[in-house]
Amino acid sequence: MDGRSSRVRRPRARVTRAALVAVIAVLGLLALPGTASAKGTVVPLLDCVVTNRDGSWTAVFGYRNTSSSTVTIPAGARNKVTPATYGTPQPTTFRPGTHRGAFTVTVPRGGGPMWHLDGTNLAARHGSATACPPSTELPEEGNGTGPAIALAAAGLVGVVMVRRANRRAQVVAATGRRA
């Protein structure tokens, strides 16, 4: 074995180890929250409704997590908003306790959304909740998955960079000069 191939292997091994550590960190962060285990651990709440100037109205939802730990319920059969036209604005991670203003759904006119969460179905109707006080701060858009998506994207970029570094190292090893 000549000195040149060992000089190529050391940086490649470092890059590979760094990529492996990054992937493990991302997977660990994504898997941290617990999962719901008992029906009714997380209960949806209709906090209030806001009547908008254009005739539409906005339902403000919250939740109560009766367990002592954070619960994750992915969007799907146990955590969905219907009809499907409202999309999936609901959270998927639920901290212990009662949390008001977790997300909103704006309804053009007429009927409203239903949040199906952990075995409980909660219908929001324009007259079914108290009006929100003027000082109510509506939640920001999103469901809290932004950091997880950013970490996954960073992991993907790391994998691409490791592959590029490995290819360059192979070119250097084969030709003896920098690519």
C-alpha positions in Angstrom: 0.0 0.0 0.0 1.5 3.3 -1.0 1.3 6.6 0.9 -1.0 8.2 -1.7 -3.9 5.8 -1.2 -3.8 6.1 2.6 -3.9 9.9 2.2 -7.1 9.5 0.2 -8.7 7.0 2.6 -8.3 9.2 5.7 -10.3 12.2 4.4 -12.9 9.8 2.9 -13.3 8.0 6.2 -13.7 11.3 8.1 -16.3 12.5 5.6 -18.2 9.2 5.8 -18.1 9.3 9.6 -19.4 12.9 9.7 -22.2 12.0 7.3 -23.2 8.9 9.4 -23.3 11.1 12.6 -25.4 13.6 10.8 -27.9 11.0 9.6 -28.1 9.4 13.1 -28.7 12.9 14.6 -31.5 13.6 12.1 -33.2 10.3 12.7 -32.9 10.7 16.5 -34.5 14.2 16.4 -37.3 12.9 14.2 -38.0 10.0 16.5 -37.9 11.9 19.8 -41.5 12.6 20.5 -43.6 9.7 21.8 -46.6 8.2 20.1 -50.2 8.2 21.3 -50.9 4.9 23.0 -54.4 5.3 24.4 -57.6 6.5 22.8 -58.5 9.9 24.1 -55.0 10.9 25.3 -55.3 14.1 23.1 -58.6 15.8 22.8 -59.4 18.6 20.3 -60.8 21.9 21.5 -62.7 24.6 19.6 -61.4 27.8 21.2 -63.5 30.4 19.4 -64.5 31.8 16.0 -63.7 35.0 14.2 -66.2 36.5 11.8 -64.3 38.0 8.9 -65.3 41.1 6.9 -65.8 39.2 3.7 -68.5 37.0 5.2 -66.1 34.0 5.9 -65.3 32.9 9.4 -62.2 31.4 11.1 -62.3 28.5 13.6 -59.5 28.6 16.2 -58.7 25.1 17.5 -56.6 24.0 20.5 -56.1 20.7 22.2 -55.6 19.1 25.6 -53.0 16.3 26.1 -53.9 14.5 29.3 -50.6 12.5 29.4 -47.5 13.7 31.1 -45.3 13.5 27.9 -45.4 14.9 24.4 -47.5 12.8 22.0 -47.1 12.5 18.3 -50.1 11.7 16.1 -49.2 12.0 12.4 -51.7 13.4 9.9 -53.9 10.5 8.8 -56.8 8.5 10.1 -56.3 9.4 13.7 -55.5 13.1 13.0 -57.3 14.8 10.1 -59.4 17.8 9.3 -62.4 17.2 7.0 -63.6 17.9 4.5 -60.3 17.5 2.7 -60.6 20.9 1.0 -59.3 22.4 4.3 -56.0 20.6 3.9 -53.9 19.5 6.9 -53.3 22.6 9.0 -53.5 20.6 12.3 -50.5 19.9 14.5 -48.9 16.5 14.8 -47.0 17.0 18.0 -48.9 17.6 21.2 -47.3 18.9 24.4 -48.8 18.0 27.8 -51.5 20.2 29.1 -54.1 22.5 27.4 -53.0 24.6 24.5 -55.2 27.2 22.9 -54.9 28.6 19.4 -52.9 25.6 18.0 -54.2 26.3 14.4 -57.0 27.9 12.4 -59.3 27.0 9.5 -60.9 29.7 7.5 -64.3 28.8 6.1 -65.7 30.7 3.1 -69.4 30.4 4.1 -71.7 27.8 5.4 -70.7 24.6 7.1 -67.4 24.1 8.8 -64.5 21.7 9.4 -64.4 18.7 11.7 -61.1 17.7 13.5 -60.8 14.0 14.0 -58.2 13.5 16.7 -57.2 10.4 18.7 -60.8 9.0 18.6 -62.6 12.3 19.2 -64.5 14.2 16.5 -65.0 17.9 16.9 -67.2 19.8 14.5 -66.7 23.6 14.2 -69.9 25.5 13.2 -70.1 29.3 13.1 -72.6 29.4 15.9 -71.0 26.6 18.0 -68.3 28.5 19.7 -68.0 31.9 21.4 -66.7 34.7 19.3 -63.0 35.4 19.8 -62.2 38.5 21.8 -60.7 41.3 19.7 -57.3 40.8 21.4 -57.1 37.2 20.2 -53.8 36.5 18.5 -54.3 33.9 15.8 -51.6 31.3 15.5 -49.0 31.4 12.8 -49.4 29.2 9.8 -47.8 25.7 9.9 -48.0 22.7 12.1 -44.6 22.7 13.7 -42.9 20.3 11.4 -40.7 23.0 9.8 -37.6 22.1 11.9 -37.9 18.4 11.1 -38.2 19.1 7.4 -35.2 21.4 7.6 -33.2 18.7 9.4 -34.2 16.1 6.8 -33.2 18.4 4.0 -29.8 19.1 5.7 -29.2 15.4 5.9 -30.0 15.0 2.2 -27.5 17.7 1.3 -24.9 16.0 3.6 -25.4 12.7 1.7 -24.9 14.5 -1.7 -21.8 16.2 -0.4 -20.3 13.0 0.9 -20.9 11.3 -2.4 -19.2 14.2 -4.3 -16.3 14.1 -1.9 -15.9 10.4 -2.4 -16.0 10.7 -6.2 -13.3 13.4 -6.1 -11.2 11.3 -3.8 -11.5 8.4 -6.3 -10.4 10.7 -9.2 -7.4 11.9 -7.2 -6.5 8.3 -6.3 -6.8 7.1 -9.9 -5.0 10.0 -11.6 -2.7 11.3 -8.8 -3.8 14.9 -9.4 -6.6 17.1 -8.0 -9.9 17.0 -9.9 
